[in-house]
Amino acid sequence: MQIGMVGLGRMGGNMARRLMRGGHAVVAYATDPEAVRQLAADGATGTATLDDVVGKLEPPRVVWVMVPAGVATEQVVGDLAKRFEPGDTIVDGGNSFYKDDVRRMKMLREKQIHYVDVGTSGGVWGLERGYCLMIGGERAVVERLDPVFRTLAPGLGTVPRTPGREKAGGTAEHGYLYCGPSGAGHFVKMVHNGIEYGLMQAYAEGLDIFRNAGSKDLDPDLRYDLDIADIAEVWRRGSVVASWLLDLTAQALVEDPTLSNYTGVVADSGEGRWTIMAAIEEGVPVDVLSASLYVRFRSRQDHTFAEKVLSAMRQKFGGHVERPSGG
């Protein structure tokens, strides 16, 4: 299948490469000419402008937008809408706010242009592991794009099947899911990221307790000199708290046992805030998720070992670089 990819950053570039490995033809564009050149060297059709992207795609066109949520996405979607024809499709694979999806869908519908929102999880590891995809939009359009989603997703892989799902059917076991109409994909991804905040915070606080187990404020008989890297490692093997986040934490601790390369400034990219807002609108109590968000706010003023653990996890799964304090 032919598809345009606009945005070739940490995830967009690797998603384009995975699509090409799966036999799809990719027309690539980014504001960074070097990113385009590198992808063209891997087999993509490189372009220098959005006009060039549109011109090289056969109708009905499909362009996957993989740029930062907010102003950048708004700009690209608007620019593509000016150039697209009825029947063409814009896919937003970034972390957009689900209410913005509904607004954009209504705007594009007037032009008979389709809009699909895809919550995408996989970070910098997705090229090899695949991407977990949560999809919203018109069902018929989503079904037409199934070859793209199936290629990007992990597939069954080596993950043990959930007992009882053998006859359930559907695509969830393959790592991608049609969640519902416009906005549903990003809504599910939004809550996914809110949960991610809570999981990360739990690991971070637990490891911080270990780090302070030898505190002079404790009774000498109750002080412990614990190897945090070894604890993270042993938990990976048979423990009920094992997870990919723990795998990445263990890796970070092997590389830097004290996490001295991290300041502990932990950014939030929006989804955690939006999750709390949705919970408030629904009247759902989310004590853990809201507390984990507030910790990220505090981390920009006062840093603990727990915040360094959080920062290390973000760097490992998403390639996120710490922002300066106050930034």
N, C-alpha and C positions, 0 to 999 in steps of 0.2 A: 504494500500500500504506500502511496506517496503522501508525505506529511511535511509541513513546514515547522521548524522549531525556532522560535524567537526568544533569545536569552540563552546563553551558553556558559553560564556560571558553574558553580560547584555541582549542581544537580542537572541543569539543562544540557550541558555538554555530554555528560555521561549517559543521560537518557537517550540523546540522539545516537550515541555510539551503540547502546543496547538495541535500539530499533534497527540500526543498520546491520548489526550482527544477526538480527532476526529476519533479514531479507527485505526490510522496508527501505524506500528511497526517501532520503531526508534532504530538504532544502533549508539551509541554515543561515541565520542572521543574528548578529549581535552588534552592539555599538563598539565593541573592541575588535578591530580588524584581525588581530593576532589570534583570537579565539576562533574566528571564522576560518582563518588560514589553517589552523591545526585540525579543525574538524573536516575541512575539505581534503586535507592530506589523508584522513582516515576513510574518505570515500563519499562525503557529503557534497552536495552542490552548494558552494558558497555564494553568498550574495552581499551586496554593499548597501542596499536600501530595501525598505518594505515594498516599494513598487516592484523591485526585482524579485522579491519573494513571491508576490502575487502573480507576477508574469510567468514565473517558472512552474507554477502549480497548475495542474489540470483540474477544471471544474468537475464535480463540486469540490472546492478547495477545503483543506483542513489545516489549520495552523494551531500549534500548541504553544501557548504563551507561558514562559517560565522566567518571569522577572519579579523583583520584589513587590509584595502586596502594597496597595495604596496608590500613590500618584503614578508610579511607573506603570503598573498594570492598567490603570484607568487610561493613561495616554496611549499605550499600545493597542488596547481594545478599541478605543475611539479611532485611532489611525487606520486600523484594519477595517473597521466598519465602513469607513469612507471609500475603501478600495474594493471591498467584497461585493459579490453579487448574490441574488436570492439563491438559497440552497447551500451556500458555503457555511462552514462551521468554525467557530472560535472555541478553543479549549483553554481554560485557565487552570494550569496545574500548580499555581503558587498557593500561598496561604491567605487568600482573600477572605474578607468578612462575608459571611453567607448572605447577609441582607444586601450587600453590594451586588452579589450574584443575581438576586431576584430583580434588582433595579436594571442591571445591564441586560438581563434576559428580555425584559419588557421593551427596552430601547431597541435591541437588535431584532426582536420579533416584528416590529413595525417595518423593518427592512427585509423581512423574510430570511434573516440570517440566524442560524442556530447557535446556541451557546451551551457549553458543557463545562461544569465545574468539577475539578478532580483534586481532592485532597491527596497529597502525595507524601508518603513516608518512606525513608530509606537512606537519606543523607548521602554522605560521600561514599558509602559502601554499596549503593544501589546497582552500579554497573555489573558487579558480579553476583550480588545477592538477589537483585530484583527489587522492585518497588511495590509497597502495599498501596493500593489505590482505592479511594472512596469516591464514588461518582454520582453526580447529580445532573439532571437535564431531561430532555425528552427521551423516553425509553427507546423509541425507534432509532433515533440518532445514535444513542449510546450503543445499541446493538450493531449498528453499521460500523462503528469504530472498534468493535470487539477484537479484531486482529491486533490492533495497536495495544490495547490494554493487556491482552494475553501475553504479548511479547515483553512488555515492561514488567509485568508481575512476576513473582518468584516461581509460580507453579507449585505443584505438590512437593517437590524437593524431598528432603529427608525428615521433615517435620512429621511426627507420628500423627496418624489420623485420629480425630476425636471419636471415641466409641459411639456408635449409633448414627454417624453421619454418612456412612457408606452409601445409603440409599437416598440421602437428602437432595443430591444434585446441586445445581447452581455453581457459581464461580468463587464463592468465598474461600473454599479450600485452596484455590489457585492463587489467592492473594489479591483479588480485586472484586469489587461489589458495587452493583447499582443500588444506591441508597434511596432514591426517590427523585422528585422534581427539582427544578433549579434551586440551588443553595443547599440541598440535602448532603451532597458530598463534602462541601466545606464545613457544614455544620458538624458532621461526624468527625472530620479531621480536627476541628476546633476542640471538641471535647476530648478527643484522643490526646491532643497536646496538653490540655488541662490536667488530664490524668498523668501524663508524662511528668509534669511539674511535681505532682504529689509523690510519685514513685522515686524520682530523683532526690527529693527532699528527705524522704525516709532513709534512703541509703546514706545520704550525706550526714544526717544527724546521728545515725547509729555509729558511723565510723568516727565522728567527732567525739562521741562518748569513749570509744576505745583510745583515741589519741590522748584524752585527758585522764585515763584510768590510773596514771602514775602521779597524779597531782599531789603536791605537798600538803594540800588541804585535807587529804584523806588520811585515815588511820593507816599507819605503816603496814599493818597486816592485811590491809585491803587495797594496797596499791599493786598494779600489774603493769609490767612492761610488755605490751602486746605488739606483735608484728602485724600491722594492719594489712599489708600486702598479702601475707599468708592467710589471714582470715578471709579476705575477699576471694582468694583462690579456693579455699576449702568450701566456701559457700557455693561456688560454681558447680560443685560435684555432689549431686544428690540432695542438696538443700531445697526446701520449698520456696526460698526467696531467690533462687537462681533466675537469671534473665540476661538478655543481651546487654542491658544497661550495666549489670554487674560485670559482665565480661569486659566491657570497655573500661569500667572503673579499675578492675584488676590489672588490665594492661597499662593504664595510666600510672598506677602505683608501682608497678615493676620498673617503669621507665624513670619515675621520679618519686621515691617513697614519701618524701615530705611535701610533694606538690609545690616545691619552691618556685617553679616556673609559672605558677598561677597566682594572681593577686587575690582572687576571690570576688571580683566584680562580676556579677551575674546579670546579663541582660534578659529582657523578656521581649518576644517578638510580636506580641499582640494577642495570640490565641488564648493565653491564660486569662487575660483581662476579659476577652469576649465570652469565655466560658462562664466566668463569674457573673457577667451581665445577663447571660441567658438564664442562669440559675435563679437570679433575682427576679427576672420576668416570669419564670415558671413557679416561683415560690419553693424552690428546692434547696434544702440546706447543703452546703458544700464546705464544711469546716476545714478539711484537709487541703482541698484545692485552693481555697482563698488564703489560708495561712502560708502555703508554699509560694504564692504570688507575692505576698507582703514581704517575705524573707528576701526575695530578689530585689525589692525596692530598698530594703535596709542594707543589702550587701554593697550598695554603691556608696555607703557612708562608713561602714564598719565591717571588717572582714574576719571571718572565722575559718578554721580548717574545713568546716562543712561547706562553706561557700567555695573553697578551692576544689573540693570534690565535685560540686555542681559544675563549676567552670570546666573542670577536666572532662566530665561526661559530655558536655556540650561540644567541646573541641573534638572529642573522639568520634561522636556519631554524626555531627553535622559540619565539622570544620569551622565552627564559630570561633572567632578571635575575640579575646576580651576587649571591651571598650574601656577607655580611661575612666577613672572615678568621676562621677558627675556627668558623664556623657551618655 
